[in-house]
Amino acid sequence: MKKKALILVSMLLAAVMSTQAQNLYICKQGNVETAPELTFTNGGSTLNNTMQTADIDSITTHIPNLHFVGGDLSMLLKYEQQGAKYLDKNGNNIDDLLAFVKQQGWNTIRVRLFVDPSNDSDKAVIQDLDYVITLSKRIKDAGLLLLLDFHYSDTWADPSKQWTPAAWLSLDNSQLQTKIYDYTKDCLQQLNAAGASPDFIQTGNEISYGMLWGTSGTSANRCYTSSDATNWNRFTNLLKQAGKACREVCPRAQIIIHSERTPKPNVLIDFFNRMKNANVDYDIIGLSYYPYFHGDLNTLKTAINRLETANYGKKIQIVETGYPSQWEVPGTSFNYTATYPYSVAGQKQFTQDLITMLKEHPLVNGLSWWYPEANAKGCTGDLSSDWYNAGLFNNSTGKALDALYELKNFR
């Protein structure tokens, strides 16, 4: 067996043993055998005392109840460019944040992608394809999984704004279907070519009311309006084309459909019923949950219970969450400080209780903290002010907060 192949098999063995896999599938010349473990002998030339490793085509594994945990680090490159100083909780310098979070048990990093962020002046809207390829390559090289979040917009896409990219505004609905397919396919092909293939793909961000509505301020294509049937058909056709590109270019990646209607379970169920009735192809239900906007943990628990009862046959991931460590996030509409004070301890306790609740639900297999890398310590540019206070680093000291170390307990 070639040395490179032997190294790869050895790496797989280490990964499998560390995740306590129960089923291994060994493919040899068109035949598949199962095995509870892998044992190499004769200097690695023999597997399980019966097979020559040189004859093995592939080894795959099924890992039950594997959980994916991490955060959306979309701003990391810019923080590094501006000199942010990341320290662990003891004040030791962190040279490589990706390596550090991996050491703390994170295994998945989320990254957002805009079509042409140069059309927006927001300092956090910078993730064009070149930026995303650079960051994603580092993520994969660090041995982490990649969750790619397509915004299908030049700016933030959320339930109140799903504006069509400026370069796509002249396209009719049929042309938009072709465009979203071509764009998704091209982005994924370029990521693949760079060695940065995503493992999870969000086809849209918080798309509870549709996407690609048109120019800023318009709502003619918004779902749940007077043109309901037409708009839902338009929307699901767009999703199908995006998903088709994902399946063709990244067949091993799992597709996430993302809604933030966590506090409105009736709307949430109606949305995913429509996905089912339209035969939209996806694997995972993605949810946003911010307690300061959405309500207490029982709100999230109720939403998950309803999704489980609906029995869509999908896993569930919390793809965005967070809680402050010092003061409230602007726009806060639910005060949870009687239970979780705005403090390092309060943030930590929220994280612990969130994980405890999520682990009660077998269908929930993902948890991602939004914007954990926010850290003004040492920054010399526009990230040195207007601090985001629900990250996982102290903006004044640069030290990692206790909640960062708690996330590994979701695995």
Disulfide bonds with the S-S distance in Angstrom:
none
